[in-house]
Amino acid sequence: MADVAREVRNERLARILPEAIGALHELIEKHRVTEEEWLAVLGFLTEVGRKDEFVLLSDVTKTSVLVDSITHDDESGVTPSDVEGPLYRENPPWREKPVKIYEEYEGIESGDVLFVRGRVASTDGTPLSSAVLDVWQTGPTGGYDVWDEKQPDYNFRGRFGVEEDGGYEFQTMVPKPYTVPTDGPVGRLLEATGQHPWRPAHIHVVAEAEGHETLTTQVFFPDDPYLENDTIGAVKPELVRPLERCEDEAEISRRGLDAPFYTCEFDITLKPATPASEKKG
């Protein structure tokens, strides 16, 4: 089977690559690209590779979103997928219940506590007690742990399991809009073309369960200034979820808090795996 899969991939490569090269040559000829300009393109791509920004380049050109939509275009009755982005970190910490995906740090007091909760189920409504969620996001000041020096390592990241009925809840903080990295070659490209670098507030979620296809998606929130103008074009209306503010003093006390907090409901429906996707996973 491995030889057959390899042969299929090689056939697609042999079919697609000449078309891609032909389209590139046509573009170069149409715009009369000079040797100096072409060398600048090659230098830019070389720097993108050195800075490990190819995923970011794919994102801001909205190519990642296009490929995601093609890959999942025939899926209905499941939670929509979305792009992973370039800021996932391998081996995030396992978070025990009650799940809290962050540690306190200087400046965090300016943010609002958020509880995201929901249920993970199959397309027929069967709860998936084996599900594991992997989530990551920015802090309340709009920074990821990888560039916000105030945050502890792997802050606002974590993996955790669900309850027997597929239910889950984790404590985080309401994220804020932020800019994609702009200190490298992709940032210079955005500036040169007049494209802004902002992304709306969101939470990344990867959900996996035995016998089901892994889902990579994002959760967005209403009234964000960049909801209609995400620099990577990843917002899907089905993934926008309202935030509910809780000011009940008894509930605030029960949760060990001293200020109002927010909740967000996000149910997740996973697609049963086919034999091919199970083997691939």
C-alpha positions, 0 to 999 in steps of 0.5 A: 500500500505504501508503494501505491500511495507513493506512486499516486503522489508522484503522479500528482507531482508530475501532473501539477508541477509543470502547470505550476512552472508554466503559470510562473513563467507566464506571470514572469513574461507578462510582467517582464520581470527582470533578472534583478527582480527575480534574484530579489524574489529568490533572496526573499524566499531564502530568508523566509526559509532561514527565518522559518516563516514559510507557514506564516507566508502561506497564511498571510497570502491566504493560501493556507485557508484556501488549501484548508477549504479544499481539503474539507469542502465536502464535510457537513454536520461536523465542526468546521476546520481552520488553519493551525497557524505557525505558533503551535508548540510541540509537547504542550503540558497536560492540564489536570482537572479543573483545567486551567491553561495559564499561570499568573504573571505581571500584567495578567490582572488587566484581563478577564477570566474566561471559561470555555466549555462544551461537549465533544461528540460524533456526528450521530450525537454519541459522546466521545469520552476518549477525546483529547483537546489541545488548545493555545492562544495569546494572553490578555495583552495580545502576546503569545508566550513565545514572544511575551517575556513576562509569560511563563513558558507554555503559558496559555497552552495545554492538552486535557481530556474530557468527561465520560459524557464528552463534556469539557471546560477549561479556564483561560482569559479572554484573548485580544487581537494581535499582529502576526510576527512583523520583524522578519521577511514576511513582515516586510512583505506586508508593509511593502504591499500595504497589508495590515498584520492584525488577527482577531482574537481567537483560541486554537483548538485541536480535537482528537478521539479514537475512531475519528478524524482529528479536527484543527479549528479556531474559536472567534468572538463577536464585535472584534475589530478584525473579525471581517478583516483577518490578515490571514482570512481564517474567520468562519461565521460558524466558528464565532461564539458569543461571550456571556458575562457572569456577575453572579456573586455566588458563582464568582465565589464558587469559582474562587474568583473576585471579579466577574468573568466570561463564559463561552459555549463551544460544542465540537462534532468530529467526523468518524474516520474512514479506514484510509484516514485511520491509517493515515492518522 
